[in-house]
């Protein structure tokens, strides 16, 4: 249920940007959500109309772009996706891998008037 708090945080960002940049209405919000961010996009969509009620974001379209997970092998330099439940490099079999994308969660863009 932390998605409600996250959605309220998004609205707070929108409100701050509105005060700073002088816009009164948001038409569209684009979010980047990593595959392994722990955020459930469907819940964000469900809470957004409730959290945005009475704000500049009320009625705005919410676009959520998923960022796929990618990993880097420290052994051979491979970069790319790994099959789920795999903890080794598909090229060299090495276990020294780290995630380089897939944990993101941020407001990418606001379309305003």
N, C-alpha and C positions, 0 to 999 in steps of 0.2 A: 504493500500500500504506500510505499515511499514515492510512487509516481505522482500522487496528489501534491506532495511537498515539492517535487521537481517541477511540476506544472505551475505551481504558485511561484516558484523561483523564475521560471521563464517569463511569466507575466510581470514580475518585479523588474526583470531586465528590460522588458518592452517599455514599461512605465518610465524607468530611468532614462532610456534612450529618447523617449518622447519628450521629456522635460529638457534634456540636453540639446536635442536637435529640432525641437519645435514642431513635431507632427502630432496630429490629434487622432488619427485613425490608422490602424494597421490592416492591410488587405490580406497579407500572407506572411506566415512565419515558416522558415525552413530550418529544420533541425538536422544535425548529423548525430546518428546514434550507432555506436559500435556494436558489432555482433556479440561481443563479450562484455558489454558495458554493465549488464545487469538490469538495464532499463527495458521495460515491456512497452513497445510502441502502441499497442492496442489500448493499454491503460492510459497512456498520455492522451490519446484521441478521445477516450471516454471522459476524462476529467477536464479536458481543455474548455468545453463550453461552460462548465460550472465555474472554473477558476477565472475565466476571462469575463464573466458577466459583470457589466458596469465599468469595464475598462476600455482603453483604446483598442484592445485586441478582440473585443466582443465581435463575433461574426467573421473573424479572420479565418482564412484557410490555413490549415496546419499540414505542412508537407514534412514528412519524415523520411530521410534518406539513410539507409543502412550502410554502414561501413564494414565491409567484410574483414575478418581477421586475417592477418598475414604475419609470418614468422621469419626470422633470420637465423640461419645456422652459423654459429661462431666458428665451426670447423671448416666448412667448405664455402661459406658465403651464400648458399642458397637463400633466396627470398621468395616467399609465396605462401599459399594456403597449405594447411595440413589436414588430412582426414581427421574427423572427430575421434577422440579417444586415442590419438597417436601422440607420443611424446618423443619422437625421434625424427631426424631429417630423412625425407624420402630419397635424397640423393646419396648421402654417405652413411646414413644410419646413426650419425652422431646424436648425442643427447644434449649438447650445449646449444639449445635453441631459446630464443626469446621472442616475445610478441612485439611487433613493430607497429601494428595497427589493429583496431578492433575494440578498443576500450573508450573511444571518443564519446563525448556527449556535450554538445554545445549548439548555440544558436548560430547558424551559418549566415542567414540573411533575413532581413525584414523588408517587405514591400509595403510602403506607406503612402499616405496622401495628406 
